[in-house]
Amino acid sequence: MSMREPVLALALLVVASTASAQTPGLGRVATPEEIAAYDISADPNGDGLPPGSGTPRQGEAVYAAKCVSCHGEKGVDGPADRLVGGQGTLTGDKRPIKTVGSYWPYATSVFAYIRRSMPFTEPKSLTPDETYAVTAYLLQLNGIIKSNEVMNAQTLPKVRMPNRDGFFVFVKPN
């Protein structure tokens, strides 16, 4: 393939896109059901969290079955992102280690990310109970909650993350 072919394809795409004022003519409009399947955020105050619950002990079993191959034993030394440790590394001269325990400002954000994106090979396949349990396990591994605590829609928003005050909140002026 010459360099000209990809350029020509891009030019044709631009021409086709310009010809249609509304859309480039690609894809289709998502159905309300498809949109709802991805509308699964959780606010810091807990809005959007589903019913269910989980403990660190339950999460350890789910983690071993569905997470350890990417994130390693106890959330370290896997081929994917490190999940445990890094506290105190966000300031200073060394490279920061961004983990659940050092970087994330809200436990509800950890839950929402796991719920939407994990496991990598099967996103959105964890049940709410499994997601609460894995979140609880990671929080416990990072020393944020105790091993006997139960995470659910009421308790998760109350978890105080170590880096909660490490972000600026932008408020748009009136």
C-alpha atoms as one frame of an Amber mdcrd trajectory, in Angstrom:
protein
   0.000   0.000   0.000   1.367   3.396  -0.933   1.227   6.528   1.211  -1.303
   7.923  -1.250  -4.022   5.318  -0.497  -4.584   6.214   3.186  -4.520   9.926
   2.304  -7.058   9.350  -0.466  -9.279   7.342   1.905  -9.119  10.142   4.476
  -9.937  12.732   1.806 -12.951  10.685   0.675 -14.127  10.375   4.275 -13.836
  14.136   4.740 -15.743  14.750   1.492 -18.433  12.221   2.493 -18.679  13.798
   5.955 -18.937  17.287   4.516 -21.637  16.149   2.083 -23.872  15.221   5.003
 -24.448  18.326   7.095 -25.989  16.414  10.020 -23.735  13.362  10.375 -20.860
  11.675   8.589 -23.266   8.856   7.699 -21.502   6.350   9.956 -22.970   4.226
  12.729 -26.451   4.603  14.138 -28.239   6.294  17.001 -27.902   4.337  20.237
 -31.105   2.938  21.684 -32.295   4.063  25.135 -31.469   0.567  26.446 -27.897
   0.790  25.152 -27.450   4.211  26.725 -28.894   3.001  30.044 -26.417   0.110
  30.118 -23.541   2.622  30.203 -25.241   5.229  32.396 -23.865   3.670  35.550
 -21.920   6.457  37.235 -21.857   6.942  40.964 -21.544  10.382  42.490 -19.353
  10.992  45.557 -22.535  11.280  47.659 -23.669   7.824  46.534 -26.259   8.796
  43.931 -26.242   6.109  41.269 -25.002   3.267  43.461 -27.062   0.094  43.028
 -28.461  -2.128  45.764 -26.056  -4.798  46.967 -23.130  -5.212  49.335 -19.757
  -6.846  49.752 -16.950  -7.395  52.221 -13.186  -7.542  51.737 -13.263 -11.304
  52.340 -15.843 -11.806  49.583 -13.849  -9.459  47.370 -10.680 -11.469  47.834
 -12.368 -14.483  46.208 -13.719 -12.428  43.294 -10.332 -10.742  42.878  -8.550
 -14.108  42.779 -10.951 -15.375  40.116 -11.260 -12.290  37.919  -8.542  -9.702
  38.654  -5.277 -11.283  39.754  -4.105 -12.191  36.235  -3.894  -8.499  35.307
  -3.249  -6.777  38.642  -1.139  -9.377  40.447  -1.352 -10.782  43.934  -2.705
  -8.248  46.398  -2.900  -5.556  43.684   0.807  -5.296  42.886   3.224  -6.722
  40.341   0.700  -7.508  37.634   1.017  -6.518  33.993  -1.763  -3.928  34.376
  -2.058  -0.930  36.707  -0.907  -1.286  40.276  -3.829  -0.963  42.701  -2.196
  -0.953  46.133   0.432   1.219  47.807   1.860   4.510  46.646   0.685   6.571
  49.616   2.837   9.660  49.948   4.258   9.474  46.411   2.100  12.156  44.802
   4.266  14.927  46.191   8.003  15.067  46.002  10.691  14.529  43.424  10.092
  10.883  42.562   7.570   9.597  40.054   4.129   9.292  41.696   2.564   5.860
  42.104  -1.141   6.328  41.379  -3.204   3.624  43.050  -6.593   3.217  44.705
  -4.973   4.138  48.008  -2.855   7.057  46.864  -4.708   8.787  44.049  -8.463
   8.207  43.894 -10.421  10.903  45.759 -13.711   8.995  46.265 -14.476   5.350
  46.961 -17.614   5.706  44.840 -15.412   6.535  41.832 -13.414   3.353  42.387
 -16.678   1.389  42.491 -18.017   3.079  39.329 -14.794   2.440  37.419 -14.695
  -1.237  38.382 -18.398  -1.596  37.587 -18.038  -0.076  34.124 -14.613  -1.320
  33.040 -13.609  -4.531  34.778 -12.599  -7.162  34.216 -10.793  -5.898  31.144
 -11.775  -8.943  29.094 -15.451  -8.714  30.121 -16.375  -5.138  31.118 -19.628
  -4.690  33.049 -19.841  -8.413  33.826 -19.485  -8.113  37.613 -22.674  -8.116
  39.652 -23.258  -5.219  42.055 -22.375  -7.539  44.978 -19.115  -8.580  43.280
 -18.287  -4.939  42.535 -18.902  -3.881  46.151 -16.804  -6.834  47.318 -13.830
  -6.110  45.019 -13.997  -2.424  45.955 -14.030  -3.378  49.651 -11.064  -5.715
  49.133  -9.005  -3.010  47.425  -9.903  -0.464  50.096  -8.867  -2.938  52.799
  -5.577  -3.798  51.033  -4.795  -0.069  50.973  -5.506   0.245  54.718  -8.551
   2.467  54.155 -11.197   0.191  55.697 -11.035  -2.713  58.142 -11.371  -6.321
  57.047 -14.806  -6.721  58.673 -16.472  -3.676  57.082 -19.372  -4.052  54.662
 -19.529  -1.791  51.612 -22.907  -0.843  50.160 -24.740   2.227  48.858 -24.868
   3.714  52.366 -21.355   2.939  53.637 -19.260   3.445  50.489 -19.861   7.222
  50.193 -18.770   7.621  53.839 -15.307   6.172  53.168 -12.707   8.914  53.467
 -10.061   8.364  50.805  -6.504   9.501  51.616  -6.356  11.814  48.576  -9.835
  13.285  48.888  -8.456  16.804  49.259  -5.758  16.352  46.617  -7.864  17.652
  43.731  -9.012  21.149  42.890 -12.722  21.646  42.429 -13.406  24.012  39.577
 -16.458  26.159  40.103 -17.577  28.084  37.088 -17.991  31.772  37.983 -21.443
  33.309  37.606
